[in-house]
Amino acid sequence: MKKVILAVLLALCAFVFAACGSSQEHFDSPENADALKATAPAQSATATPTPYVTPYDYDTGDYDPTQEEGISGLPDDEEEPVEVIIPAATPVSVNSEFAGQPPLQIDPINKPTPTPVPTVEYAESDFTVYDATRLRISFEAPAGWDVDESIADSYIITNPDERLSYKPQLMLTARGVSSSYNQNALQREVNAVLEALKSDYTNFSPSSFGSRTLMSASGAYKDFTATIKGTDIQIWGRVQAVYHANSKTLIVLRLTAPLEYKALYKDTVYPRFRKTLKFTR
């Protein structure tokens, strides 16, 4: 009986070994590759393989340990907001020889051309003596000027040049007075003349007082600029008053000219008049 049982066990062992060899041979064969794929257990849908990350090169100084913990190393719910910096636009380089120059002002094409100012000059030979016999005074001024003695105690000469928008004029007044004039009284005389002139002009602008002698006597004067009413003609003028004690005479000078000729009459005509003014008797 024991022999029978031993024989059965040996047979079973042989059968098992044979079966194992057959299974190994079945799955390793190329013919059954598809079957192997079909019977392989399915991969988990949520499993994500960990990518390979190139290690930092710590020697370069580029490694930032906060990159492993977020922007600042704080937990996600405490993370500081990220400031996004947009780089400024690169300025356009202008390569021009006119770069940095002030803008060129262009006048309208149809702008009216201004009338050129006539050239007026006075040489030494252009002056002559004017004798104001009623005033007992003489002086030098440009030759050829028109003389007007229609106003009492006054002598007026006017430049007749028709090219000028305003004709220059020199007016001299001399009258005997019973009392002397100090500097304040002379200034009042100048202001009185200017006040009378204002009615004929606009933009009337007098200067401060200055002091200048006539015939060795100290005098007071003011310059002024103004515009003739109803026109755009601008003029320059000087009014001066002086008291001559020896003859007890108050002398008042009024000289006017176009503003564009201010330098000519202030620096040439007036000095010549002042230098040559004298009593004739």
Secondary structure in CASP SS format (residue, H / E / C, confidence):
PFRMAT SS
TARGET T0000
AUTHOR 0000-0000-0000
METHOD secondary structure of the structure
MODEL  1
M C 1.00
K H 1.00
K H 1.00
V H 1.00
I H 1.00
L H 1.00
A H 1.00
V H 1.00
L H 1.00
L H 1.00
A H 1.00
L H 1.00
C H 1.00
A H 1.00
F H 1.00
V H 1.00
F H 1.00
A H 1.00
A H 1.00
C H 1.00
G H 1.00
S H 1.00
S H 1.00
Q H 1.00
E H 1.00
H H 1.00
F H 1.00
D C 1.00
S C 1.00
P H 1.00
E H 1.00
N H 1.00
A H 1.00
D H 1.00
A H 1.00
L H 1.00
K H 1.00
A H 1.00
T H 1.00
A C 1.00
P C 1.00
A C 1.00
Q C 1.00
S C 1.00
A C 1.00
T C 1.00
A C 1.00
T C 1.00
P C 1.00
T C 1.00
P C 1.00
Y C 1.00
V C 1.00
T C 1.00
P C 1.00
Y C 1.00
D C 1.00
Y H 1.00
D H 1.00
T H 1.00
G C 1.00
D C 1.00
Y C 1.00
D C 1.00
P H 1.00
T H 1.00
Q H 1.00
E H 1.00
E C 1.00
G C 1.00
I C 1.00
S C 1.00
G C 1.00
L C 1.00
P C 1.00
D H 1.00
D H 1.00
E H 1.00
E C 1.00
E C 1.00
P C 1.00
V C 1.00
E C 1.00
V C 1.00
I C 1.00
I C 1.00
P C 1.00
A C 1.00
A C 1.00
T C 1.00
P C 1.00
V C 1.00
S C 1.00
V C 1.00
N C 1.00
S C 1.00
E C 1.00
F C 1.00
A C 1.00
G C 1.00
Q C 1.00
P C 1.00
P C 1.00
L C 1.00
Q C 1.00
I C 1.00
D C 1.00
P C 1.00
I C 1.00
N C 1.00
K C 1.00
P C 1.00
T C 1.00
P C 1.00
T C 1.00
P C 1.00
V C 1.00
P C 1.00
T C 1.00
V C 1.00
E C 1.00
Y C 1.00
A C 1.00
E H 1.00
S H 1.00
D H 1.00
F E 1.00
T E 1.00
V E 1.00
Y E 1.00
D E 1.00
A E 1.00
T H 1.00
R H 1.00
L H 1.00
R C 1.00
I E 1.00
S E 1.00
F E 1.00
E E 1.00
A E 1.00
P E 1.00
A C 1.00
G C 1.00
W C 1.00
D E 1.00
V E 1.00
D E 1.00
E C 1.00
S C 1.00
I C 1.00
A C 1.00
D C 1.00
S E 1.00
Y E 1.00
I E 1.00
I E 1.00
T E 1.00
N C 1.00
P C 1.00
D C 1.00
E C 1.00
R C 1.00
L C 1.00
S C 1.00
Y C 1.00
K C 1.00
P C 1.00
Q E 1.00
L E 1.00
M E 1.00
L E 1.00
T E 1.00
A E 1.00
R E 1.00
G E 1.00
V C 1.00
S C 1.00
S C 1.00
S C 1.00
Y C 1.00
N C 1.00
Q H 1.00
N H 1.00
A H 1.00
L H 1.00
Q H 1.00
R H 1.00
E H 1.00
V H 1.00
N H 1.00
A H 1.00
V H 1.00
L H 1.00
E H 1.00
A H 1.00
L H 1.00
K H 1.00
S H 1.00
D H 1.00
Y E 1.00
T E 1.00
N E 1.00
F E 1.00
S E 1.00
P E 1.00
S C 1.00
S C 1.00
F C 1.00
G E 1.00
S E 1.00
R E 1.00
T E 1.00
L E 1.00
M C 1.00
S C 1.00
A E 1.00
S E 1.00
G E 1.00
A E 1.00
Y E 1.00
K E 1.00
D E 1.00
F E 1.00
T E 1.00
A E 1.00
T E 1.00
I E 1.00
K C 1.00
G C 1.00
T C 1.00
D C 1.00
I C 1.00
Q E 1.00
I E 1.00
W E 1.00
G E 1.00
R E 1.00
V E 1.00
Q E 1.00
A E 1.00
V E 1.00
Y E 1.00
H E 1.00
A C 1.00
N C 1.00
S C 1.00
K C 1.00
T E 1.00
L E 1.00
I E 1.00
V E 1.00
L E 1.00
R E 1.00
L E 1.00
T E 1.00
A E 1.00
P E 1.00
L H 1.00
E H 1.00
Y H 1.00
K H 1.00
A H 1.00
L H 1.00
Y H 1.00
K H 1.00
D H 1.00
T H 1.00
V H 1.00
Y H 1.00
P H 1.00
R H 1.00
F H 1.00
R H 1.00
K H 1.00
T H 1.00
L C 1.00
K E 1.00
F E 1.00
T C 1.00
R C 1.00
END
